[in-house]
Amino acid sequence: MHRKLFVVVLSVLLVGAGIAPAVAADQGSRPVRSCADLVRSYDVPDARTRVTSASVVSGATEFCDVRGTIEPNIGFQLKLPTRGYQGRYLQYGCGGFCGIIGDPAFPQGCGPAFGNAAVAATDDGHQVTPENGFDTTWAIDNQQARDDYFYRAPHALSKVSKRIISVFYGFAPRKSYFNGCSNGGREALLLAQRYPHDFDGIISAAPAFTYTALIAYQAWIARNAIPNDKILLLHNAVMKSCDGLDGLVDGQIEDPRLCRFDPSSLAGQLTADEIARVHRLYAGPSDAGVRLYPGGQAYGSEVSWTFWLNPTPEFGQAISAGLADNALKHLVYPIGKPHSSLASFEFTLREFRRLVPETVKANAMSLDLREFRRAGGKLIIWHGAGDQGIPFEGTLDYWQRLTGGRSQDWARLFVVPSMWHCSGGDTLTDFDPFPALVSWVEGGAAPARVVASGRDSEGNVVRTRPVFPYPLRAKYDGSGSVDDAANFVAAPGFGFSDRIRWAGEDLYHRPGPVAP
């Protein structure tokens, strides 16, 4: 695998503008305690915590590096700037099965008035090694560890971080934000649904919110993989057939649902079995005509199948296989009940329902965000249209049910053409709505567009493209480079119906448990 692709995939598995100066004095705040003083116990209700180390780290942003454990076993890292703190807290989501604390980065590109924010991340209550990121043996007979991962750890960390911040600076955060992708995107939606007062602004990217169905989906695509050389042949044929259907030949498909490519046209280049597998990949799993997942592999996403559906030297197995097999063996059925595996899982309605009792705890499918709205919360959901791991159609289905498919004064959805899972893509590779979220929360200006960028293998920006709130799309104005965002305007979407009939529709009305 190309090194850049490996970094993209690993970050997914282990992790997820100008700003109004609304929250603090220009010079920011300094600590009222020393960093070393933070090493002690904190009797946070239902989240008793022990800080085991706290040390000053020099650099562009000098900070107090706080490490500790929230009972019983939630590890965390909290970075507290020693200068220039302006009252903001940013918490990151955790990707994959978690188990590792992704180094929380200080946010960039938020304007000179933003200052430095306190940032934090957690391992969600269990520990694994980077070499064994698919490990779920911690969940075999430990319900507490499961529950911490499913729904408690991000909430517990928000309480603990705010307490430690109060001790260090003498005041609690004035504005709090959460940013996560994939499993972190699931956590983001879950926080808005079940803990509506924890965060003022939330970004949910490529959310794994249909946890019940997503594990079955990973098994489906893993069992229908085709060789990488055939994948590249397929991708070239798809792009030749569908690139221009959005009105512009630019190396990317604006909306994969425009494409009607028939894999049977590659007979003689693909075997009959490979053609059948490709048909199944695009369609997604079903039983007796009932979809088991609200989506399928996107036309145009094929290049990313090479490292998601097939084994790589870096991981030793396909990502889809690692996720499905380990979840089915140890995590997604109730403790003490019969489990399954990638090899034995049956794509039936009966087996789908067997997953519900445990995975409903992890689902972030509730449509009731009234309390989050009343609290003044702002939500940005975004998803790559070429996502090979979590099809964007499921997010569109959720959005349609949540908002009727329209932007709200508290919520926006952005769909990034051609982008893969969380980052990377054929053309557009990077999308960061965080500065826009802060402007919205603190300045009241809802984002009218966010610019996505595309980088080459050397990291150079070679394309920029505006992304407008869904269902609006970017349309070329007819002059200048198609790689320059300045040459695009907002246009109506393609008018697709986003609501999908599928086996898990009842789960939108099962909100799941809440931790104190």
Secondary structure, DSSP 4 states (H G I P E B T S, - for coil): --HHHHHHHHHHHH--------SS-TT-B--SS-GGGG-SEE--TT--EEEEEEEEE-SSS-EEEEEEEETTTEEEEEEEESS-EEEEEEEE---TT--S---PPPP-SS-TTS-EEEEEEE-TT----GGGTT--GGGSS-HHHHHIIIIIHHHHHHHHHHHHHHHHHSS--SEEEEEEETHHHHHHHHHHHH-TTS-SEEEEES----HHHHHHHHHHHHTT---HHHHHHHHHHHHHHHGGGGS--SSS-S-GGG----GGGGBTTB-HHHHHHHHHHHH--EETTEESSS--PPTT-GGGHHHHTS--TTTSS-HHHHHHHHHHHHTSS-TTS----TTT---SHHHHHHHHHHHTTT-------HHHHHTT-EEEEEEETT-SSS-HHHHHHHHHHHHTTS--SSEEEEEETTB-SSS-BSS--B---HHHHHHHHHH----S-EEEEEE-TTS-EEEEEEEPSTT-EEEE-SSS-TT-GGGEEEE-----------TTGGGGG-------
